[in-house]
Amino acid sequence: MHASFGIDQKASGEECAMHSFDGRRFYWTIEGNDVPNSIKSFLQDKQFSRRSLANLRSSGLVLVNEQQVELSYWLEAGDRLVIALPEVISQSMKPNAGKIEICYEDDYLLVVNKPAGLLTIPSRVENDDSLAQRVLAYYQQIELKSTIHVLTRLDKDTSGLVLIAKERHTQYLLGKASHVRMYYAIVSGRPAEDVFSIEQPIRKCTDSIIKREVHEDGKFARTHVEVVKTNGQYSLVKLDLDTGRTHQIRVHMASIDCPLLGDTLYGGESIFDDDAQMLHAGELRFVHPYSHEEIIITAKYPQKFADVLRAKLYNND
């Protein structure tokens, strides 16, 4: 038997009335196998990080049976433990009420399908609109007081699934776990093999603040590639990554003379005025940090990607 567990955006009833606190509340009903144990040890067993425990001690809230206690408190069977972790809300990020496409949501996390042309998080130069700012506006709409914890960031011109934790502890758990992202890309040419891996180190180019290159002095990077369809001149490929280097797919595919369409930075064929590369994060797999179920989410190709795919690969089918 294990302690029964739950998570609330806000506590309810007497807990809320007695202890006003803006933060995500976790709660457990303690069972026999969980004692004797201090609250600190109990939370360590639940994989709360040292940083979370330090924040909890300094500015969080710990309740046992509706009474505020310290982390050194010893639990007994039947106790109801509630903790509230503080969330530091960014005051500099401005919400943007732009549209978001939610593909999955529960109390702990959110998966959003990001359109191409939208930054995942704001930059110093572009800070009026980004996926994070749109999610922040959504949080305000549902009265969720949390910062934006992005786990799978995408380049501005890459479309597809982005995983976001709704609070810091969930971000920590998901960050420790593995998650698989499957990408789809339309590239020039035909790779020499149908299924293969590219294992080439990547570094920042010495003469550019943006561009990356394959170089022996770079960081280890590995990309797995599968050819889905080809006509010799163009190919649709499916990719997954063992590492997450900046521009990894773009650099690796260019290194085998199969650059992404629209990716003129790496020698790709120009197809639109905005030169957005044909790259879509179409599938995301991860193990849920609390239910431990495998979650599989897919997102169909965006219209521009589908139009290019039809024109380059399916026009004679």
SVG drawing of the C-alpha trace seen along z (x, -y; Angstrom):
<svg xmlns="http://www.w3.org/2000/svg" viewBox="-15 -44 53 46">
<polyline fill="none" stroke="black" stroke-width="0.4" points="0.0,0.0 1.2,-3.5 0.0,-6.9 -2.9,-8.1 -2.0,-11.2 -3.5,-14.2 -2.7,-17.7 -4.8,-20.8 -4.4,-24.2 -6.0,-25.5 -6.8,-23.9 -10.4,-23.7 -12.5,-24.0 -10.8,-24.8 -7.3,-24.5 -7.9,-27.4 -9.6,-29.5 -6.9,-28.9 -3.8,-29.2 -3.9,-31.7 -1.1,-30.7 -0.6,-31.1 1.0,-27.9 0.3,-24.4 -0.8,-22.0 0.1,-18.4 -1.7,-16.2 -1.4,-12.6 -3.2,-10.4 -0.4,-8.6 -0.6,-4.8 1.2,-2.3 4.0,-1.5 5.0,-5.2 5.8,-5.4 7.8,-6.0 9.1,-8.8 9.8,-12.5 8.1,-14.7 11.5,-15.6 12.3,-11.9 8.8,-11.2 9.1,-13.9 12.6,-12.7 11.2,-9.3 8.6,-11.0 11.5,-12.5 11.2,-16.1 14.5,-17.8 16.8,-19.5 15.8,-22.8 12.1,-22.1 12.6,-21.2 14.7,-24.3 12.0,-26.5 9.4,-24.7 11.3,-25.3 11.9,-29.0 8.7,-30.1 6.3,-27.2 3.5,-25.7 3.5,-22.4 0.3,-21.2 -0.5,-18.0 -4.1,-17.5 -4.6,-21.3 -1.9,-22.4 1.3,-24.1 4.4,-22.1 8.1,-21.8 9.7,-19.3 11.2,-17.6 7.7,-16.6 7.3,-12.8 4.3,-11.4 1.8,-8.8 -0.6,-6.5 -3.8,-8.3 -2.2,-11.8 -3.3,-14.1 -0.2,-15.8 -0.5,-18.9 2.4,-20.9 2.2,-24.0 5.3,-24.8 5.9,-28.5 5.8,-29.6 7.9,-32.6 5.7,-34.3 7.7,-36.3 6.6,-39.9 8.5,-40.7 6.6,-38.3 3.5,-39.9 0.6,-37.5 -0.7,-37.4 -4.2,-36.2 -3.3,-34.6 -4.7,-31.2 -3.2,-27.9 -4.1,-24.4 -4.1,-22.2 -3.5,-18.5 -3.4,-17.2 -4.0,-18.6 -4.4,-17.4 -3.7,-18.9 0.0,-18.6 1.0,-19.3 0.0,-20.7 0.9,-19.7 0.4,-22.4 0.8,-22.2 3.0,-25.2 2.6,-26.7 5.6,-27.5 6.7,-31.1 6.0,-31.5 8.8,-31.6 8.5,-29.0 9.7,-31.6 10.2,-35.4 13.6,-36.8 15.1,-40.2 14.3,-41.3 10.9,-39.6 9.0,-39.8 5.4,-40.6 4.2,-37.2 5.4,-33.7 3.9,-30.3 4.9,-30.9 3.1,-34.2 -0.1,-32.7 0.0,-29.9 0.5,-32.5 -2.8,-34.2 -4.5,-30.8 -3.2,-30.3 -4.8,-33.6 -8.0,-32.6 -8.2,-29.4 -6.9,-31.2 -3.7,-29.1 -0.9,-31.0 2.2,-29.5 5.2,-30.3 5.7,-28.6 7.9,-25.5 8.8,-24.4 10.4,-21.0 10.5,-20.5 11.4,-23.7 11.2,-24.1 12.8,-26.5 10.7,-29.4 10.1,-27.9 9.5,-24.3 5.9,-23.3 4.6,-20.7 4.2,-19.4 5.6,-21.2 5.5,-19.7 4.9,-22.2 4.8,-21.4 2.3,-23.4 4.6,-23.7 8.2,-23.2 8.1,-19.8 6.4,-18.2 9.1,-19.9 11.8,-18.3 10.3,-14.9 9.7,-15.1 13.2,-16.6 14.7,-13.5 12.7,-11.1 13.1,-10.3 10.6,-11.4 10.6,-10.7 9.8,-13.2 9.3,-12.0 9.9,-14.7 8.9,-14.7 10.9,-16.6 10.8,-17.1 14.3,-17.1 16.1,-17.4 17.5,-14.3 17.3,-10.7 19.4,-9.4 21.7,-6.5 19.9,-4.2 16.2,-3.8 17.0,-3.4 20.2,-4.8 21.7,-7.0 23.8,-10.1 26.4,-10.4 28.3,-13.6 29.4,-16.3 27.9,-19.8 29.3,-23.1 28.5,-26.8 30.1,-28.2 33.0,-30.5 31.8,-33.2 28.1,-33.2 26.0,-33.6 23.2,-31.5 24.6,-28.8 25.9,-25.4 28.2,-22.9 29.4,-19.4 32.9,-19.6 35.2,-17.2 35.4,-19.8 31.6,-19.9 29.3,-18.2 28.1,-14.7 24.9,-14.4 23.0,-11.5 19.9,-11.5 18.0,-8.4 16.4,-8.7 13.8,-6.6 12.8,-7.3 9.0,-7.3 8.6,-8.2 10.9,-9.3 10.9,-10.0 14.6,-10.5 14.4,-14.3 12.7,-14.8 12.1,-12.7 9.8,-12.6 11.8,-11.4 11.0,-10.5 13.5,-11.4 14.1,-11.0 16.9,-12.3 19.2,-10.9 20.4,-14.4 19.0,-17.8 21.6,-20.1 20.6,-23.4 19.6,-22.9 20.5,-19.2 18.2,-17.8 18.9,-20.7 22.7,-20.4 22.8,-16.6 20.5,-16.3 22.6,-19.0 25.7,-17.1 24.5,-14.2 23.5,-16.5 19.8,-16.2 18.9,-19.7 15.4,-20.5 13.3,-22.3 13.0,-26.0 16.1,-25.9 18.2,-28.3 20.6,-28.8 21.8,-25.2 21.6,-25.1 18.0,-24.1 15.8,-24.9 13.8,-28.2 10.1,-27.5 8.4,-30.4 9.2,-34.0 9.6,-33.4 11.9,-30.4 10.4,-28.3 12.0,-24.9 9.7,-21.9 10.1,-20.3 7.3,-19.2 7.4,-17.6 4.4,-15.3 4.6,-12.7 5.5,-12.9 5.8,-10.0 6.5,-10.1 5.7,-8.4 3.4,-10.4 5.3,-11.4 2.4,-10.5 0.2,-7.9 3.2,-6.2 1.2,-5.5 2.7,-6.0 1.2,-9.0 1.3,-9.2 0.2,-12.4 0.2,-13.1 -0.3,-16.3 -1.2,-16.2 0.9,-18.1 0.2,-21.9 -1.4,-23.1 1.8,-24.5 3.8,-21.3 1.0,-19.2 0.8,-21.4 4.6,-21.1 4.5,-17.4 1.7,-17.0 3.4,-19.1 6.9,-17.6 6.1,-13.9 2.5,-13.0 1.7,-15.1 1.9,-12.0 0.3,-9.6"/>
</svg>
